[in-house]
Amino acid sequence: MILRKIFTSVILSVLVALMAGCTSQGQDQEKSQPSEQTTPLEKSWEEISSTAKGKTVSLYMWGGSDSINRYIDEWVAPRLKEQSGVTLKRVPVNDTKDVINQLLTEKKAGKTNGSVDIIWLNGENFKIAKENQLLFGSIAPKLPNVQDYVAMGAPDLQYDFGIDTEGMEVPWGKAQYVFIYDSKHVAEPPKTIDELKDWIKQNPGKFTYPAPPDFTGSAFLRHVLFETSGGYEDFLKPFDQQIMDEKSQAAWAYLNEIKPDLWRKGETYPESLAKLDLLYSQGEVWMTMGYDAARASNEIKKGTFPESTRTFVLDKGTLANAHYLSISFNSAQPDAAMVAINYLLSPEAQIAKFDPRHWGEDMVLEPSKLSTEEQQQINSIDRGVATLPAEALAKHKIPEIHADYVDYLEKEWKTNVAKD
Amino acid sequence: MWLKIRPYLLLMPAVGLTLLLFFGGLALGLLQSLGLFSISGGSSFTFEWYQTLLVDQAFWKSFWLSFYTAGISTLISAVLGILTALGLLRLSYKWQRMTQFALLVPHFIAGYVVILLFMQSGWVSRWLHAFGLIDSIEQFPILVNDPFGWGVILTYIWKETPFIALMVYPVLARIYQSWLEVAQTLGASRLSFFREIVLPLVLPAWLASALIVLAFTFSAFEVPYLLGVTFPETLSVFSYQTYLSGSLEERPLALAVNFLLAVATGFLGWIAYQWSKRWSVQGWKGW
């Protein structure tokens, strides 16, 4: 009995000591944070590069694409290591929100020596990160390659889903939403959301979309919203719940109308884009989609998608956005992280990324600022049989809308469509 | 005195850390589900989130789904598990080791394998089609991502059966070693030996392992996430979606679900403990 009492009291005291240790540590760190944080941003680029040597940085990024993963692991990492002595460690995540959640928790706990150095993000996640001060600071003005090659003031780069980036994140690439179809089964791809509805009705069970809040599924909702409510322009204004309740009615009606003719009669939706791709590659559905114009060509090359795979955009345009790299507020190696991001924005890394053998994604650099040699190199790259020509894509771009709308649509989709 | 508390002191760092991280996390979750220390700012005590949950029909649908998929999986795995263990008694050591491999496969990989095998365009369906047993792959029954949850149940059965088998196997082995010959000399048949001696002796271990499986399958996330339907989803998936979706304001709701799940799991654990205590008090200890 006495033993048990001693046991409990010792445990309790250890617990108290541990907790006290945590909080006091947290306070210390908060005090020292500002000075620590500002130093790398005040240093010159030479100082930053020399501090960075020999350090290891982690890059937390969505890990759902083999070609992207290979580009980082096999192309970027060895070259970065050789040129600047920085080791890049890729950490795959299923959803960038997981990283944001981790950082929120670390912020609350006052943890300063975080494991996350670089994050790949945009949109909603950037909004949360910025609002909660999860980012390191205005890094863009520090990076030579950003200054030399990126048009930071351009509206499609400066505003991330309607939110001013303030240089806290640096654009890494541009993405445009395309629909992917199997031309063996779809002779004439639809050009509008209405035509898509007709196609779905004529081919029951051969279409579906990932269940929001999946990133791609959520973007599909926005296309439906734009075309059923008369254009995206209305949604560039600040969010208004009442207007939105009215405007979204037609979209919910549309989605419920196609529901009985979707894959599995709309009783369930693929929980992720990866699942939709699996269904497509197995021939269960005849269309998939996604924010990567060159993905279809890449998948054909790998043999997962059928040779007859092609892509299309809507006449009224598909969503286009930029995605960004940023540094976490508690990065242990901010200098090395800046060096790594700077390298990812170098002409050689961006051109390699543009090449479909690596990734095939749009560059974020201004082609006019590159050397003639580099420009020739870009023009000679074959982007693959299923990738639409750059002009066709550029002509059909529409901007992303404010993240509040995205939240709203994802939440209401469940009530208005999934539960019905 | 020193010698007596020494082992406790040596255990302290490990136990302390576990307690801190486990109960600390649980307590923080509880506080946040009550509206305190909210991550979106503000802190005021409220039962609002629990109220929202308990009057929400979707919550009860999720609860029922989690409950019956866990229940069916547990029942079938328990029966198959003890049969497997009985089978293992007759096999060589090498084969016994083989069954342990099933335990090494993580649940989400098991779930993915079930999808690849049993989706309508999956391997099984294609084999059946190739052998002419079905005319088209659409005729293959919908077994994964089905509204009832067969895909989830199927995955749990193949993951939990070996677990229960390995939990009861050592007990069975001991019973057979020490009691079978005695019983036989006293004239018991194999069946009556099983009914009169094996079953009562193995019951505590069997029930306890079944309850562990029930508690796990009731609250686990990855399998229903991969193999469930969009709506209704199990409680764990419901909590995950709420936690992830957009705004931070709804986070207490997700944590409220998690806390209720933790309470349910704790309750099942408590029953398991009570049972095992009752059995040991009744004097089965000495065998």
Boltz contact constraints between the chains, C-beta under 6 A:
constraints:
  - contact:
      token1: [A, 7]
      token2: [B, 8]
      max_distance: 6.0
  - contact:
      token1: [A, 14]
      token2: [B, 12]
      max_distance: 6.0
  - contact:
      token1: [A, 14]
      token2: [B, 16]
      max_distance: 6.0
  - contact:
      token1: [A, 15]
      token2: [B, 20]
      max_distance: 6.0
  - contact:
      token1: [A, 18]
      token2: [B, 20]
      max_distance: 6.0
  - contact:
      token1: [A, 97]
      token2: [B, 244]
      max_distance: 6.0
  - contact:
      token1: [A, 104]
      token2: [B, 39]
      max_distance: 6.0
  - contact:
      token1: [A, 211]
      token2: [B, 230]
      max_distance: 6.0
  - contact:
      token1: [A, 213]
      token2: [B, 245]
      max_distance: 6.0
  - contact:
      token1: [A, 267]
      token2: [B, 147]
      max_distance: 6.0
  - contact:
      token1: [A, 268]
      token2: [B, 145]
      max_distance: 6.0
  - contact:
      token1: [A, 268]
      token2: [B, 229]
      max_distance: 6.0
  - contact:
      token1: [A, 268]
      token2: [B, 230]
      max_distance: 6.0
  - contact:
      token1: [A, 269]
      token2: [B, 230]
      max_distance: 6.0
  - contact:
      token1: [A, 282]
      token2: [B, 121]
      max_distance: 6.0
  - contact:
      token1: [A, 284]
      token2: [B, 121]
      max_distance: 6.0
  - contact:
      token1: [A, 407]
      token2: [B, 246]
      max_distance: 6.0
  - contact:
      token1: [A, 407]
      token2: [B, 247]
      max_distance: 6.0
  - contact:
      token1: [A, 410]
      token2: [B, 245]
      max_distance: 6.0
  - contact:
      token1: [A, 410]
      token2: [B, 246]
      max_distance: 6.0
  - contact:
      token1: [A, 418]
      token2: [B, 230]
      max_distance: 6.0
  - contact:
      token1: [A, 418]
      token2: [B, 231]
      max_distance: 6.0
  - contact:
      token1: [A, 419]
      token2: [B, 231]
      max_distance: 6.0
